[in-house]
Amino acid sequence: MAQLDLHFRVAENDPGPIFADSTSNGLKDPVVIGDITLQELFADNVFAKVWRVANRDLENNNPPTAYPEFVPQSGAVSGRYTLREADLWTCGFFPGTLYSLLERVSRYPRAVAFPRRNEGEQFQDLKLSRENLLSLCRTWAEPLHAMTGRTDTHDLGFIAEPALRLDWVLTGNNRSLNSLITAANSLATRYDSRVGAIRRNFIVIIDSLCNLELLFYASAHSKSNRLAVMAKRHAETLLRTHLRHEPRPAISKSGYEGQLYSTCHVANLDPRNGNVKRRMTAQGYPDSSTWARDAACGLAEYFLQRLGSSHKVPPWDFDAPVEDPENPVLDSSAGAIAANGMLLIAEALVMNNQPTLSKKFQDPALEVVRNLLRYSLTAEKAKFTFASYQTGFEKSSALVVDDEEDGKSFDAILKNATANNNAGANRRYWNHGLVYADYYLVRFGNELLRMGLA
């Protein structure tokens, strides 16, 4: 193997564990210790599944021209990732998941437990070293660099940031930082000052908010205030164009006493002045409903109110009728996305000296993920085991991935995600494993580690 740049390092301006000090404002010590459900975030199963897919799906696909997207729960190809074209907006999530595991290995090795045949044996000796994992990460991420010059998509944050930002942060690879800055400037070409937003033609989609982090990050690392100004203006525009007033509940989940809002999925804006011509949906039920992933991307308080105590896993749309109570259409990805957002809100509130309000977002975030693990974690688990090889007169061994139960395999970590169940969609598919559901689940575990909660 060629020599790799492996000076693993702590991210610049990383606030470190801010929740773990039990004397600080009454916040808890790490919450995962003793919580059997949350410990599944760090189980052998998570690493083993991603490792197996990453190696297997490079066969006849190296360099990658197709990326994992979803895993059918039924049918002839159930249990195995369906690969989609490399330029699909979801292509960055699988490399991002790999890099998130690299982050665990390099920053939080105590959270990565592999089987050992004896006390002194290290996983580095068994073909699962940082070097091998980084090589695999970079193989899957390599095509992303060329995509950062695209100006035909508003999803460059999803494409570039999950993998390339961690490559820069963990290894100091300047190429990845430069690609992130290129991606941000490419995304900025879609900014229209007349409407004050990054647009797709003249529609603006709520999940575009998730791409703003790319602009802020590139702005900070390129000294270009222009990118940050665009991101801020875009967010302010969506506050005006996408939010819908909702009646205040009698009891608030978080103690919030202000106006409650839901959100539309898509707003069609007048190109002359940015006024809203129509609010609609492309992936929810009707235009007036609340698609669960919409709420997850933008509205923590409303998401919690609609989730309530009746939904263990979010429905795909909070207002869609349940046609089959025995097999409802769910969306575990909405839960994973929302939980990450609530955890970041909790962190921001602690840093703003509001620990009581912080807990009202931290605790629901943890409970959302507990329920995902209780009700959507796949029963078909994977594990690392030892395989022995005979080469001439020498015996050697390596870690390989096996199913916990022979013949029962499912590539994704979570089931019950829904990519698009809109009746008018060109491709309608629901209740499956989904690459970004797993990505945000793994990220949640890493955020717990970073914050000192695990």
C-alpha positions in Angstrom: 0.0 0.0 0.0 1.2 3.5 -0.8 2.2 5.7 2.2 -0.9 7.6 3.3 -1.1 10.9 5.0 -2.3 9.8 8.5 -1.7 12.6 11.0 -5.1 12.1 12.7 -5.9 15.3 14.6 -8.6 17.0 16.5 -10.8 19.4 14.5 -10.0 23.1 14.8 -12.4 24.9 17.2 -13.9 21.6 18.3 -15.6 22.5 21.6 -15.0 19.0 23.0 -17.2 17.3 25.5 -19.5 19.9 26.9 -22.2 17.7 28.5 -20.0 15.2 30.5 -19.2 17.3 33.5 -21.7 16.3 36.2 -21.0 19.5 38.1 -21.8 21.8 35.2 -25.3 23.2 35.5 -26.7 19.9 36.7 -26.2 18.0 33.4 -25.7 14.3 33.3 -22.7 12.2 33.0 -22.5 10.1 29.8 -26.0 8.7 29.0 -25.0 5.7 27.0 -23.4 3.8 29.9 -25.9 1.3 31.2 -28.4 2.1 28.4 -28.5 -1.2 26.5 -30.6 0.3 23.7 -28.3 3.2 22.9 -25.3 0.8 23.1 -26.5 -0.6 19.7 -25.1 2.6 18.2 -21.6 1.3 18.8 -22.2 -2.4 18.4 -20.1 -4.6 16.1 -23.1 -4.9 13.8 -22.8 -1.2 12.7 -19.1 -1.4 11.6 -19.4 -4.9 10.2 -22.3 -4.0 7.8 -20.7 -0.9 6.5 -17.3 -2.7 6.0 -18.9 -5.5 4.1 -20.9 -3.3 1.7 -17.8 -1.0 1.2 -15.6 -4.0 0.1 -18.2 -6.0 -1.7 -19.7 -3.2 -3.8 -16.4 -2.1 -5.2 -16.3 -5.3 -7.2 -16.6 -4.3 -10.9 -17.3 -0.8 -9.5 -13.8 0.6 -8.8 -13.6 3.6 -9.1 -17.2 3.8 -8.1 -19.7 4.7 -10.8 -22.7 3.7 -8.6 -23.4 4.2 -4.9 -25.6 2.5 -2.3 -29.0 4.1 -2.0 -31.7 1.8 -0.6 -32.3 -1.8 0.6 -35.6 -3.4 -0.3 -37.3 -5.2 2.6 -39.2 -7.6 0.3 -38.9 -9.1 -3.1 -36.2 -11.0 -5.1 -33.4 -8.5 -4.2 -34.4 -7.9 -0.6 -31.7 -7.3 1.9 -29.1 -6.0 -0.5 -28.3 -2.4 -1.4 -29.6 -1.1 -4.7 -26.8 1.0 -6.3 -27.7 4.2 -8.0 -25.9 6.4 -10.5 -23.0 8.3 -9.0 -24.4 11.8 -9.7 -27.6 11.2 -7.6 -27.9 13.6 -4.7 -27.5 10.7 -2.2 -24.0 9.6 -3.4 -22.1 11.4 -0.6 -23.8 9.6 2.3 -22.1 6.2 2.1 -18.6 7.6 1.9 -19.7 9.9 4.8 -20.7 6.9 6.8 -17.3 5.2 6.2 -15.5 8.4 7.2 -17.7 8.6 10.4 -16.4 5.1 11.3 -12.8 6.3 10.6 -13.5 9.1 13.0 -14.5 6.6 15.7 -11.4 4.5 15.1 -9.1 7.5 15.2 -10.7 9.7 17.9 -12.8 7.3 20.0 -11.1 3.9 19.8 -12.7 2.8 23.1 -16.1 3.0 21.3 -14.9 0.5 18.6 -14.9 -3.1 19.9 -13.6 -5.9 17.7 -13.2 -9.6 18.7 -9.8 -10.7 19.8 -8.4 -14.1 20.0 -6.1 -13.1 22.8 -5.7 -10.1 25.1 -2.8 -8.5 23.3 -4.1 -8.7 19.7 -5.0 -5.4 18.0 -7.4 -5.0 15.1 -4.7 -3.1 13.2 -3.0 -6.5 12.7 -6.1 -8.0 11.1 -6.5 -6.0 7.9 -8.8 -3.5 9.6 -6.3 -0.8 10.3 -6.7 2.9 10.1 -4.6 2.9 7.0 -6.9 0.3 5.3 -10.0 2.0 6.4 -8.8 5.4 5.1 -7.8 3.8 1.8 -11.4 2.4 1.5 -12.8 5.8 2.5 -10.8 7.6 -0.2 -11.7 5.1 -2.8 -15.4 5.7 -2.3 -14.8 9.5 -2.0 -12.6 9.9 -5.0 -15.4 10.6 -7.6 -16.9 13.3 -5.3 -14.0 15.6 -6.0 -14.9 15.9 -9.6 -18.6 16.6 -8.7 -17.8 19.7 -6.7 -17.7 21.8 -9.8 -21.4 21.0 -10.6 -23.8 23.9 -11.0 -26.8 21.8 -11.9 -27.8 20.8 -8.3 -28.6 22.5 -5.0 -27.6 19.4 -3.1 -23.8 19.8 -3.2 -23.7 19.9 0.6 -25.1 16.4 0.7 -22.7 15.3 -2.0 -19.5 16.7 -0.8 -19.5 17.5 2.9 -20.2 14.2 4.7 -16.9 12.6 3.4 -14.6 15.4 2.3 -15.0 17.5 5.4 -14.0 14.6 7.6 -11.1 13.7 5.2 -9.8 17.3 5.8 -10.5 17.3 9.6 -9.1 13.9 10.3 -6.1 13.8 8.0 -5.4 17.4 6.9 -5.8 16.6 3.3 -5.8 20.0 1.6 -7.3 18.6 -1.6 -10.5 17.8 0.3 -10.7 21.3 1.8 -10.2 22.8 -1.6 -12.9 20.6 -3.0 -15.3 21.8 -0.3 -14.5 25.4 -1.1 -15.1 24.6 -4.8 -18.4 23.0 -4.0 -19.5 26.0 -2.0 -18.7 28.4 -4.8 -20.5 26.1 -7.3 -23.5 26.1 -5.0 -23.3 29.8 -4.7 -23.9 30.2 -8.5 -27.5 29.1 -7.9 -28.1 32.0 -5.5 -30.5 34.5 -6.9 -30.4 37.9 -5.2 -33.9 38.7 -6.4 -35.4 36.0 -4.4 -32.7 35.8 -1.7 -32.3 32.1 -2.0 -30.4 29.2 -3.6 -32.9 28.0 -6.0 -33.8 25.1 -8.3 -35.2 26.9 -11.2 -37.6 29.1 -9.2 -38.6 26.6 -6.6 -36.9 26.4 -3.2 -37.0 23.2 -1.1 -36.9 23.0 2.7 -34.1 20.5 2.9 -31.8 23.0 1.1 -31.3 24.3 4.7 -29.1 21.2 5.3 -26.7 22.4 2.5 -26.1 25.8 4.1 -23.4 24.3 6.5 -21.2 23.8 3.4 -21.4 27.6 2.7 -20.7 28.6 6.3 -17.8 26.1 6.5 -16.2 27.2 3.2 -16.7 30.8 4.2 -14.7 30.3 7.4 -11.9 28.4 5.7 -11.6 30.7 2.6 -12.1 34.0 4.3 -15.1 34.7 1.9 -17.8 36.5 3.8 -19.9 36.4 0.6 -20.7 32.7 1.1 -21.8 33.2 4.7 -24.0 36.1 3.7 -25.7 34.0 1.1 -26.3 31.2 3.5 -27.8 33.6 6.1 -30.0 35.3 3.6 -31.2 31.9 2.3 -32.2 30.8 5.8 -34.0 34.1 6.4 -35.9 33.8 3.1 -37.1 30.3 4.0 -38.4 31.6 7.3 -40.7 33.8 5.2 -41.6 31.5 2.4 -41.9 28.0 3.9 -43.3 28.3 7.4 -47.1 27.9 8.1 -48.7 29.1 11.3 -50.1 26.3 13.5 -52.2 26.5 16.6 -50.3 26.3 19.9 -50.7 23.1 21.8 -52.0 23.1 25.3 -48.8 21.5 26.5 -45.4 22.1 24.8 -42.9 19.3 24.6 -40.0 21.6 25.3 -41.6 24.4 27.2 -41.6 26.6 24.1 -44.3 29.2 24.4 -44.0 31.0 21.1 -45.8 30.6 17.8 -45.7 27.0 16.4 -45.0 26.5 12.7 -45.1 23.6 10.2 -43.4 23.8 6.9 -44.2 23.1 3.3 -41.8 21.0 1.2 -41.5 23.3 -1.8 -42.2 27.0 -2.4 -42.5 28.4 -5.9 -41.2 31.9 -5.9 -41.8 34.8 -8.2 -38.5 35.4 -10.0 -39.1 39.2 -10.1 -39.4 39.8 -6.3 -39.3 36.5 -4.4 -43.0 36.5 -3.4 -44.5 33.1 -2.8 -46.6 32.0 -5.8 -47.5 28.6 -4.4 -46.6 26.2 -1.6 -46.6 22.5 -2.5 -45.0 19.1 -2.0 -43.0 16.8 -4.2 -42.6 13.9 -1.7 -45.3 14.4 0.9 -49.0 13.5 0.8 -50.9 16.6 -0.4 -49.6 20.2 -0.6 -51.1 21.1 2.7 -49.6 18.1 4.7 -46.4 17.9 6.7 -44.0 15.4 5.1 -42.1 14.0 8.1 -38.6 14.6 6.6 -39.6 18.3 6.0 -40.2 18.8 9.7 -37.0 16.9 10.6 -35.0 19.2 8.4 -36.3 22.4 9.8 -38.7 22.3 12.8 -37.7 20.5 16.0 -40.5 21.7 18.2 -43.2 21.0 15.6 -41.7 17.6 14.9 -41.9 16.7 18.6 -45.5 17.8 18.8 -46.6 15.8 15.8 -44.5 12.7 16.9 -46.2 12.7 20.2 -46.4 9.5 22.2 -48.4 7.6 19.5 -45.6 7.3 17.0 -42.5 5.2 17.9 -41.1 5.7 14.4 -42.2 8.8 12.4 -44.8 8.2 9.7 -43.7 9.2 6.3 -46.2 12.1 6.4 -47.9 13.3 9.6 -51.1 13.9 7.7 -51.3 11.0 5.4 -54.0 8.3 6.1 -52.8 5.0 7.4 -54.0 2.6 4.8 -52.6 -0.6 6.3 -52.4 -0.5 10.1 -50.4 -3.8 10.1 -47.8 -2.3 7.8 -47.8 1.5 8.0 -45.6 3.6 5.8 -42.8 4.9 8.1 -39.7 7.0 7.8 -36.8 6.1 10.1 -34.6 8.6 8.2 -36.8 11.5 9.4 -36.3 10.3 13.0 -32.5 10.1 12.6 -32.3 13.5 10.9 -34.5 15.2 13.6 -32.5 13.6 16.4 -29.3 15.0 15.1 -30.8 18.5 14.8 -32.2 18.4 18.3 -28.9 17.3 19.7 -27.2 20.3 18.1 -29.9 22.6 19.4 -29.3 21.1 22.9 -25.5 21.8 22.5 -26.1 25.4 21.4 -28.4 26.0 24.3 -25.8 24.7 26.8 -23.2 27.0 25.2 -25.8 29.9 25.6 -26.1 29.0 29.3 -29.6 27.6 29.0 -29.1 24.1 30.5 -32.8 23.5 31.4 -34.1 24.2 28.0 -31.2 22.2 26.5 -32.3 19.1 28.4 -35.8 19.5 26.8 -34.2 18.9 23.4 -31.4 16.5 24.4 -33.8 14.0 26.1 -36.3 13.8 23.2 -33.4 13.4 20.8 -32.1 10.4 22.8 -35.6 8.9 23.0 -36.2 9.3 19.2 -33.0 7.3 18.6 -33.9 4.7 21.3 -37.2 4.1 19.5 -35.4 3.8 16.1 -33.2 1.2 17.7 -36.1 -0.6 19.3 -38.5 -0.7 16.3 -36.4 -0.2 13.2 -33.0 -1.7 13.9 -32.8 -4.7 11.5 -33.0 -8.1 13.2 -30.6 -9.4 10.6 -27.3 -8.4 12.2 -23.7 -8.9 11.1 -20.5 -9.5 13.0 -16.8 -9.7 12.6 -15.3 -13.2 13.0 -11.9 -14.8 12.3 -11.1 -16.6 9.2 -7.9 -18.7 8.9 -5.9 -19.0 5.7 -3.1 -21.4 4.6 -0.5 -19.9 2.4 2.2 -22.4 1.6 3.5 -23.5 5.0 2.2 -20.4 6.7 -1.1 -19.9 8.5 -2.6 -16.4 8.7 -6.0 -15.0 9.8 -8.1 -12.0 9.2 -11.4 -10.5 10.3 -14.3 -11.2 8.0 -18.0 -10.3 8.2 -20.6 -13.0 8.8 -24.3 -12.9 9.5 -25.2 -13.5 13.1 -27.8 -16.0 11.8 -26.8 -18.0 8.7 -28.7 -17.0 5.6 -30.3 -13.9 7.2 -28.7 -10.7 5.8 -29.7 -7.1 5.5 -27.2 -4.5 4.3 -28.7 -1.5 6.1 -28.6 -0.8 9.8 -32.2 0.5 9.9 -35.3 -0.5 8.2 -38.6 1.4 7.7 -37.3 4.4 5.8 -39.2 6.0 2.9 -37.4 7.8 0.1 -40.6 9.0 -1.7 -44.2 7.9 -1.3 -45.8 10.7 -3.2 -48.5 9.4 -5.4 -47.2 11.4 -8.4 -43.6 10.5 -8.0 -41.7 9.1 -11.0 -40.3 6.5 -8.6 -42.3 5.6 -5.5 -40.7 3.5 -2.9 -41.2 3.1 0.9 -40.4 1.0 3.9 -36.8 0.0 3.1 -33.3 0.5 4.3 -31.9 3.9 3.2 -28.3 5.1 3.1 -29.0 8.5 4.7 -31.0 7.0 7.5 -27.9 4.9 8.4 -25.6 7.9 7.9 -27.5 10.1 10.3 -27.8 7.3 12.8 -24.0 6.8 12.8 -23.5 10.5 13.0 -25.7 10.6 16.1 -23.4 8.1 17.8 -20.4 10.2 16.9 -22.0 13.4 18.2 -22.7 11.6 21.5 -19.0 10.7 21.7 -17.9 14.2 20.8 -20.2 15.8 23.4 -19.1 13.4 26.1 -22.5 11.7 26.3 -21.1 8.3 25.3 
